[in-house]
Amino acid sequence: MTQFRIEHWRAWAPGLDSTADWHAWQQAPFAPQDGGEQPDVGFLPALQRRRLSRLARMAFHVAWPLAEACGPMPLVFASRHGETPRTLAILSDLAHDEPLSPTQFSLSVHNAIIGLWSIQRGDTSEMTALAAEGDGLEQAMLEAATLLGEGAPGVLLIVAEETPPELYRPFIDDVPFPYAVALLLRPGTDWQLQLAEGSGPRTAWPHALELVRALSSDVDSLQHHWKRRQWNWSRSKA
């Protein structure tokens, strides 16, 4: 059993940003229309903002305020699909024998976002980027809990997914809309996460958003299934 405390959390999706927005969403969940909205990253210099994809902007937007008062700390970033718009653009250039941009390539790799985060915050703490299918949240939580167990006083966890390009949409069915969730984790026993073997129905929303629903309500337990893995979450009552 893995134990931890979620000290703070933040989430973003089109039209959903504040805690009040997410409280309302958890009572009547819906898939917001993606109009290409860009989350605010005004805390970064303009030159640096231009380098960020929307996926990176989402991650920075939710995580930066959590990190501001904490100083350097390890970070775990999880995204199943990563920078799909950028990788598709690179593949299209290859298909048309166009020259490739080294900058675009360097920003498309899966650990680019944590690299940019490290540079912008001047933070050389241990950072990990994961791609772990539909239960990336839980896999990232295990990684974060390991860091806490090794003595880290806190770990920042980010899960983010971008709307896939039209070409990929027949093959990507687990991103109903772009979203990012950040958790500031501390050692503690407030939450327990346990893995069991078992199959069950797929959750209505991605696991990270189902956790946001729980954090926005009085729910003290939830289950996530992925293939033959059953993830059991429970929250200690105060």
WOKA-V398886 format. One record per residue. N is the residue number from 1. RES is the residue in three letters. SS is DSSP state (alpha for helix, beta for strand, coil for the rest). PSI is psi in radians with two decimals (999 if undefined). Layout:
n->N res->RES ss->SS psi->PSI
n->N res->RES ss->SS psi->PSI
This chain:
n->1 res->MET ss->coil psi->2.36
n->2 res->THR ss->beta psi->2.33
n->3 res->GLN ss->beta psi->2.58
n->4 res->PHE ss->beta psi->3.01
n->5 res->ARG ss->beta psi->2.31
n->6 res->ILE ss->beta psi->1.79
n->7 res->GLU ss->beta psi->-0.77
n->8 res->HIS ss->beta psi->2.79
n->9 res->TRP ss->beta psi->2.69
n->10 res->ARG ss->beta psi->2.64
n->11 res->ALA ss->beta psi->2.70
n->12 res->TRP ss->beta psi->2.47
n->13 res->ALA ss->beta psi->2.90
n->14 res->PRO ss->coil psi->2.09
n->15 res->GLY ss->coil psi->0.01
n->16 res->LEU ss->beta psi->1.96
n->17 res->ASP ss->coil psi->-0.91
n->18 res->SER ss->coil psi->2.87
n->19 res->THR ss->alpha psi->-0.68
n->20 res->ALA ss->alpha psi->-0.69
n->21 res->ASP ss->alpha psi->-0.77
n->22 res->TRP ss->alpha psi->-0.54
n->23 res->HIS ss->alpha psi->-0.75
n->24 res->ALA ss->alpha psi->-0.69
n->25 res->TRP ss->alpha psi->-0.70
n->26 res->GLN ss->alpha psi->-0.43
n->27 res->GLN ss->alpha psi->-0.52
n->28 res->ALA ss->coil psi->1.34
n->29 res->PRO ss->coil psi->2.52
n->30 res->PHE ss->coil psi->2.85
n->31 res->ALA ss->coil psi->1.86
n->32 res->PRO ss->coil psi->2.63
n->33 res->GLN ss->coil psi->2.38
n->34 res->ASP ss->coil psi->1.79
n->35 res->GLY ss->coil psi->0.28
n->36 res->GLY ss->coil psi->0.28
n->37 res->GLU ss->coil psi->2.53
n->38 res->GLN ss->coil psi->2.15
n->39 res->PRO ss->coil psi->2.65
n->40 res->ASP ss->coil psi->2.19
n->41 res->VAL ss->coil psi->0.72
n->42 res->GLY ss->coil psi->-0.19
n->43 res->PHE ss->coil psi->-0.14
n->44 res->LEU ss->coil psi->2.64
n->45 res->PRO ss->coil psi->2.61
n->46 res->ALA ss->alpha psi->-0.70
n->47 res->LEU ss->alpha psi->-0.66
n->48 res->GLN ss->alpha psi->-0.61
n->49 res->ARG ss->alpha psi->-0.63
n->50 res->ARG ss->coil psi->-0.35
n->51 res->ARG ss->coil psi->-0.25
n->52 res->LEU ss->coil psi->2.28
n->53 res->SER ss->coil psi->3.02
n->54 res->ARG ss->alpha psi->-0.61
n->55 res->LEU ss->alpha psi->-0.79
n->56 res->ALA ss->alpha psi->-0.70
n->57 res->ARG ss->alpha psi->-0.72
n->58 res->MET ss->alpha psi->-0.81
n->59 res->ALA ss->alpha psi->-0.81
n->60 res->PHE ss->alpha psi->-0.71
n->61 res->HIS ss->alpha psi->-0.75
n->62 res->VAL ss->alpha psi->-0.54
n->63 res->ALA ss->alpha psi->-0.56
n->64 res->TRP ss->alpha psi->-0.85
n->65 res->PRO ss->alpha psi->-0.54
n->66 res->LEU ss->alpha psi->-0.57
n->67 res->ALA ss->alpha psi->-0.36
n->68 res->GLU ss->alpha psi->-0.74
n->69 res->ALA ss->coil psi->0.08
n->70 res->CYS ss->coil psi->-0.32
n->71 res->GLY ss->coil psi->-3.00
n->72 res->PRO ss->coil psi->2.47
n->73 res->MET ss->coil psi->2.71
n->74 res->PRO ss->beta psi->2.69
n->75 res->LEU ss->beta psi->2.44
n->76 res->VAL ss->beta psi->2.12
n->77 res->PHE ss->beta psi->2.27
n->78 res->ALA ss->beta psi->2.27
n->79 res->SER ss->coil psi->2.15
n->80 res->ARG ss->coil psi->-0.69
n->81 res->HIS ss->coil psi->-0.39
n->82 res->GLY ss->coil psi->-2.56
n->83 res->GLU ss->coil psi->1.11
n->84 res->THR ss->alpha psi->-0.70
n->85 res->PRO ss->alpha psi->-0.69
n->86 res->ARG ss->alpha psi->-0.73
n->87 res->THR ss->alpha psi->-0.63
n->88 res->LEU ss->alpha psi->-0.69
n->89 res->ALA ss->alpha psi->-0.70
n->90 res->ILE ss->alpha psi->-0.77
n->91 res->LEU ss->alpha psi->-0.66
n->92 res->SER ss->alpha psi->-0.72
n->93 res->ASP ss->alpha psi->-0.73
n->94 res->LEU ss->alpha psi->-0.76
n->95 res->ALA ss->alpha psi->-0.50
n->96 res->HIS ss->coil psi->0.29
n->97 res->ASP ss->coil psi->0.61
n->98 res->GLU ss->coil psi->2.62
n->99 res->PRO ss->coil psi->2.49
n->100 res->LEU ss->coil psi->2.55
n->101 res->SER ss->coil psi->2.08
n->102 res->PRO ss->alpha psi->-0.61
n->103 res->THR ss->alpha psi->-0.80
n->104 res->GLN ss->alpha psi->-0.72
n->105 res->PHE ss->alpha psi->-0.80
n->106 res->SER ss->alpha psi->-0.50
n->107 res->LEU ss->alpha psi->-0.08
n->108 res->SER ss->alpha psi->-0.30
n->109 res->VAL ss->coil psi->2.78
n->110 res->HIS ss->coil psi->-0.44
n->111 res->ASN ss->coil psi->0.24
n->112 res->ALA ss->alpha psi->-0.70
n->113 res->ILE ss->alpha psi->-0.73
n->114 res->ILE ss->alpha psi->-0.47
n->115 res->GLY ss->alpha psi->-0.78
n->116 res->LEU ss->alpha psi->-0.69
n->117 res->TRP ss->alpha psi->-0.82
n->118 res->SER ss->alpha psi->-0.75
n->119 res->ILE ss->alpha psi->-0.85
n->120 res->GLN ss->alpha psi->-0.58
n->121 res->ARG ss->alpha psi->-0.08
n->122 res->GLY ss->coil psi->0.64
n->123 res->ASP ss->coil psi->2.04
n->124 res->THR ss->coil psi->0.37
n->125 res->SER ss->coil psi->2.86
n->126 res->GLU ss->coil psi->2.30
n->127 res->MET ss->beta psi->2.48
n->128 res->THR ss->beta psi->2.41
n->129 res->ALA ss->beta psi->2.25
n->130 res->LEU ss->beta psi->2.60
n->131 res->ALA ss->coil psi->1.91
n->132 res->ALA ss->coil psi->0.84
n->133 res->GLU ss->alpha psi->-2.63
n->134 res->GLY ss->alpha psi->-0.24
n->135 res->ASP ss->alpha psi->0.70
n->136 res->GLY ss->alpha psi->-0.58
n->137 res->LEU ss->alpha psi->-0.86
n->138 res->GLU ss->alpha psi->-0.68
n->139 res->GLN ss->alpha psi->-0.71
n->140 res->ALA ss->alpha psi->-0.62
n->141 res->MET ss->alpha psi->-0.67
n->142 res->LEU ss->alpha psi->-0.72
n->143 res->GLU ss->alpha psi->-0.77
n->144 res->ALA ss->alpha psi->-0.70
n->145 res->ALA ss->alpha psi->-0.60
n->146 res->THR ss->alpha psi->-0.73
n->147 res->LEU ss->alpha psi->-0.72
n->148 res->LEU ss->alpha psi->-0.72
n->149 res->GLY ss->alpha psi->-0.43
n->150 res->GLU ss->coil psi->0.04
n->151 res->GLY ss->coil psi->-0.02
n->152 res->ALA ss->coil psi->2.27
n->153 res->PRO ss->coil psi->-0.31
n->154 res->GLY ss->coil psi->2.70
n->155 res->VAL ss->beta psi->2.38
n->156 res->LEU ss->beta psi->2.22
n->157 res->LEU ss->beta psi->2.29
n->158 res->ILE ss->beta psi->2.30
n->159 res->VAL ss->beta psi->2.23
n->160 res->ALA ss->beta psi->2.49
n->161 res->GLU ss->beta psi->2.43
n->162 res->GLU ss->coil psi->2.64
n->163 res->THR ss->coil psi->2.21
n->164 res->PRO ss->coil psi->2.64
n->165 res->PRO ss->coil psi->2.72
n->166 res->GLU ss->alpha psi->-0.69
n->167 res->LEU ss->alpha psi->-0.54
n->168 res->TYR ss->alpha psi->-0.21
n->169 res->ARG ss->coil psi->-0.53
n->170 res->PRO ss->coil psi->-0.28
n->171 res->PHE ss->coil psi->-0.18
n->172 res->ILE ss->coil psi->1.87
n->173 res->ASP ss->coil psi->0.24
n->174 res->ASP ss->coil psi->0.32
n->175 res->VAL ss->coil psi->1.50
n->176 res->PRO ss->coil psi->-0.42
n->177 res->PHE ss->coil psi->2.79
n->178 res->PRO ss->coil psi->2.45
n->179 res->TYR ss->beta psi->2.76
n->180 res->ALA ss->beta psi->2.46
n->181 res->VAL ss->beta psi->2.31
n->182 res->ALA ss->beta psi->2.40
n->183 res->LEU ss->beta psi->2.32
n->184 res->LEU ss->beta psi->1.94
n->185 res->LEU ss->beta psi->2.48
n->186 res->ARG ss->beta psi->2.79
n->187 res->PRO ss->beta psi->2.50
n->188 res->GLY ss->beta psi->-3.08
n->189 res->THR ss->beta psi->0.30
n->190 res->ASP ss->beta psi->-0.70
n->191 res->TRP ss->beta psi->2.53
n->192 res->GLN ss->beta psi->2.41
n->193 res->LEU ss->beta psi->2.20
n->194 res->GLN ss->beta psi->2.42
n->195 res->LEU ss->beta psi->2.30
n->196 res->ALA ss->beta psi->2.90
n->197 res->GLU ss->beta psi->2.32
n->198 res->GLY ss->coil psi->2.71
n->199 res->SER ss->coil psi->2.77
n->200 res->GLY ss->coil psi->-3.13
n->201 res->PRO ss->coil psi->2.60
n->202 res->ARG ss->coil psi->2.45
n->203 res->THR ss->coil psi->2.73
n->204 res->ALA ss->coil psi->-0.56
n->205 res->TRP ss->coil psi->2.80
n->206 res->PRO ss->coil psi->2.64
n->207 res->HIS ss->alpha psi->-0.72
n->208 res->ALA ss->alpha psi->-0.63
n->209 res->LEU ss->alpha psi->-0.55
n->210 res->GLU ss->alpha psi->-0.62
n->211 res->LEU ss->alpha psi->-0.70
n->212 res->VAL ss->alpha psi->-0.69
n->213 res->ARG ss->alpha psi->-0.74
n->214 res->ALA ss->alpha psi->-0.73
n->215 res->LEU ss->alpha psi->-0.42
n->216 res->SER ss->coil psi->0.07
n->217 res->SER ss->coil psi->-2.95
n->218 res->ASP ss->coil psi->0.20
n->219 res->VAL ss->coil psi->2.28
n->220 res->ASP ss->coil psi->0.13
n->221 res->SER ss->beta psi->2.62
n->222 res->LEU ss->beta psi->2.76
n->223 res->GLN ss->beta psi->2.42
n->224 res->HIS ss->beta psi->2.32
n->225 res->HIS ss->beta psi->2.43
n->226 res->TRP ss->beta psi->2.02
n->227 res->LYS ss->coil psi->-2.07
n->228 res->ARG ss->coil psi->0.27
n->229 res->ARG ss->beta psi->2.27
n->230 res->GLN ss->beta psi->2.04
n->231 res->TRP ss->beta psi->2.09
n->232 res->ASN ss->beta psi->2.05
n->233 res->TRP ss->beta psi->2.42
n->234 res->SER ss->beta psi->2.52
n->235 res->ARG ss->beta psi->2.28
n->236 res->SER ss->coil psi->2.40
n->237 res->LYS ss->coil psi->2.44
n->238 res->ALA ss->coil psi->999
